[in-house]
Amino acid sequence: MNDSPERISLAGRIRNNFLTGLIICAPLAITTWLTFTFIDWADSWVTPTFRSDTIPGII
């Protein structure tokens, strides 16, 4: 009986680390992209409403 855990090969460790990184980074990247896309959309929707020539004192 051998109670020692099975060793994972170098390729297996690299694959596991890569997949773990994807699982962590993908939602962060998607959230960041969605946030900036929403801010850009909202800015393009609001900007024509508040043009600088309609508010005195704004350059």
N, C-alpha and C positions, 0 to 999 in steps of 0.2 A: 504494500500500500504506500502510495506516494501522496503525501498531504501538501506538498509545495504547489503554489499556484502556477498555472501555465504561463510561460513567458510570451509576451507579445513581440513580434518581430519589429524591426525598425520601420519598415513600410507600414505596418499596422498602427504603430504609434503616431507616425506622421499623418496617416489618414484620419485617425481619431482626433488629433489636435486640429487638423484642418476643418473637419466637420463641426467640432465644438466652436471654433472661431466663426464659422458661417452662421451657426445657430445664434451666436451672441451678436455678431456684427450686422447681419441682415435686417433684423427688426430696427436696429438703431439707424441704419442707412435709410430704410424705408420711411421711418418716422421723420427723420431730418428732411428728406426730399418732400414729403407731404406737407410739412410745416412751411418750408420755403415756398412751395408751390401755392399754398393757400395764402400766404402773406403777399406774394406777388399778384395773385388774382385780386385780393381785397384792395391792394394798393392801386392797381389799374382801374378798379371800379370806383374808388373814392377820389382819386386824383383829378379827374375832369370836373368833379363837383366843386372842388376848392382850388380853382386856378389862381395863380398869383396875381393876375390883373384884376380880380374881383375883390381882393382883400387889400385895403390900403396899408402901406408900410411893409409889405412882404416883397422881397426882391424876386 
